[in-house]
């Protein structure tokens, strides 16, 4: 999607995305607004985007683009997300910003 990434980065972030899906599905219990910094990416939790909890994987090199998306499109759903469960009345979705993860999402849907 973004030329800042090399093929290796794409595959690495797909692996991290899979780990995040597992973590959100089986371990995460809090979905309050939060930004968690890792070595070269952020895990951004949005408590309420379009009536759902969202957990985003965002590479640091494009975080500024993600922030623009948050500010300009607060009610827009990310292009590729995976439903991982429900908490109360809200769905819990995981998304990866700037990395094409359609194949990973399809893998989980089957």
N, C-alpha and C positions, 0 to 999 in steps of 0.2 A: 504494500500500500504506500508506504513512505520510503523514499530513496535513502533515508538515513540508515536503513537496515540492510544488512547483508543476509544472504541465505542462511548462514549459521545462526544469526540472531533470531530469524523467524522460527527456526526449529527449536531453539532454546526457549523462546517465549511460549511456544506451543506446549512445551513440556511443563513450564511453570504454570501455564493456564490449567493444564490437567491437574496439577497438584492443588491449585487454588479451588477448583471445582470440588475435589475430594474434601479439602479442608472446610469449605463452606457447607457442603452437604452433611458431613459427619461430625464436625467439631465446633464451628462458629455458632455462638449463641447471641451475640450482641450486634445489632445492625444500626447503631447510632452513627451520625455523620463523623467521619474520621479519615485522616490520611496517615498511612503507615509507610515510613520510608525504609526501603531495602537498599542493597548495594547499587543497583542500576535501574531500579523500577520502584513504583509506588503501588500500594494496595489502597484504593480509595473506596470507602463505604459511603453510600448515600442512603439515608434513612427513608427518603420518599422521593422517588422519581417515577412519575406516571402511576402513582399508587402502589409501587413495589419497592422492596429493598433491593439495592444494586450494590454489587461488589465488583469493582473494575481493576483490572491489571493494566497499569500504564507505564510504559518504558519512560525513563527520565528524559531521554533526548526529545520526546514529543509531549512532555507534560504541559508545556505552554499551549499546545493545540488542544489538549484535553480541557484545560481550564477555559479556553475560549468556547468550547462546546458546552461546558457546564453553564457558563454565563449567558451565552447567546441562545441556547436551546434547553432551558431548564425542564421543559415538559416533553422533550423528544426522546424516544427510545433509541439506545445505541443500535447500530446496524446489525450486529451479531451478538446475541446473548443466549444463555442457556438457563432454563428454569430448573432450579435445584431443590425446590421445596416451598414450604409455606411457614410463616410464623404469624399466628393470629389471623387477621384478615388479609395479610399482604403476601404476595408471592416473593420469593427470594430468587434473584437472577444474578448470574455471573457474566461479565463481559470483558473483552480484551480490546483496548483502544490502540489502533494503529497497526495491528498485526492481523493478517487474514487467518482466522481460526475456524472458518466454515467447515473444514474437514474434521476438525476436532469435535465440533458441535454435532455434526452428523453421526460421528462415531458413538456419541452418548445417546443419541435419539434412537438408535437401533437396538 
